[in-house]
Amino acid sequence: MKKRSILPAAVVCTLSLGGLFGYQSNASAAGDLQQKKSEIESKLSNVQSEMDKKDNQISNIQEKQASLGSQLEAIESKIQSANKKISEQEQNISTTKSQIADLKKNIAEIKKRIEDRNAILEDRARAMQKNGGGSVNYLDVFLEAKSVGDFIDRFSAMKTLVEADRQILEEQKKDEQDLKDKQASVEKKLSDLESMLSDLQSLKDSLKQDESEKSALIKQLDKQKDSLKEEKMSLSEQKSILADQKASIEKAIAFAKKQAEARKEAAAKADAAAKAQTNTNAGSTGSKAGTTSAASSASPSSGSHSGGPLPEVSSGAFTRPASGYISSGFGERSGGFHPGVDIANSIGTPVVAAADGVVFRAYRSSSYGNCVMITHYINGKLYTTVYAHLSSYSVSTGQHVSKGQQIGAMGNTGESTGPHLHFEIYNGRWTPPPHAGAQNPRNYVNF
Ligand SMILES: [Zn+2]
């Protein structure tokens, strides 16, 4: 008998209090809502100016890239003209080398001729000596001569050589000198060309180095641009989360009122039924009616879930969103601030809404993975909960959900290293990384 009446009475008590709070705080709720909205609007404009900043940075980088690109083109055309000069010089060098080879052949021929003539001159000298040409030994003069020129000088000095022989010798001397001069000039030309070639080669090397430095810089700028784009994407994600939440707040308030009224009505009915049943002395049916009523309002999705039993719905504003153990608590940890709690269990474990509310986002995020975000309006106050790394979600944006209703299943998506639910709770709106507004869920949920 007592059991029968306790539960409905408690429900009625809770619900009328809830209704009362809802009504009394209507004026302040409107103010509160207005404040939340303007907070979100100011956050949106911050996000917008951040995005504008990133856009500016990207266009600066693009300008730098364009200027580097034209510098690269200039360098490439310099390299091309240097290459052309190098191949011209190489051609010159090979021509000069073959000229040198020809001249060397010439020199050898002339040397041979000089030797032949020397032999004749030697014979002549011997003949002159035999014929007793005075006290001078012509052979000695000839043999002691250091060169043809020297010989001629000595010979001329002797004043005994016939004019014809002297002319032959002069010609030979002139030929030999010409050849030496030619050879020297060709060798000089060759060494000039070689030094020019080496200059061009070092010019080419420095241009190549310049080119590779410029390309590295362009690659680096590309990377910077990519990372800015990624940051910009995450900013645009932030922006749409904030916009979606803004759009959900009025809906969440309306839904909270509707839920409160429905509960009040259900409680009144249950109360009436309990009274009637007390009168007709039907103990077991009354108990059942009470349980059914509580279950239907707390867990409307029971029966349509998979992956194991739903967690028991606890009393208080929020219920635990999944069964499992807390593998990581809220707060500072190695790797930085952890803005929620991690509940570990197997993949597919049901994940439920922690409280009545409106889904303002059900999507796949690169960081959160498959993620559901819910706006709650409880006793005139706005809350936000986040359910991340889901294997899948079964709700969509704008959908009303009740406390304990399944919204998805535990997974390992996004930036996650094992199957778990990452659960965040905000006293107010969701706040972008580093999630300064996140609260310790243990202060709201009895884990
Ligand atoms: Zn986590």
Boltz pocket constraint, residues with backbone or C-beta under 6 A from the ligand:
constraints:
  - pocket:
      binder: B
      contacts: [[A, 328], [A, 338], [A, 340], [A, 341], [A, 342], [A, 421], [A, 422], [A, 423]]
      max_distance: 6.0
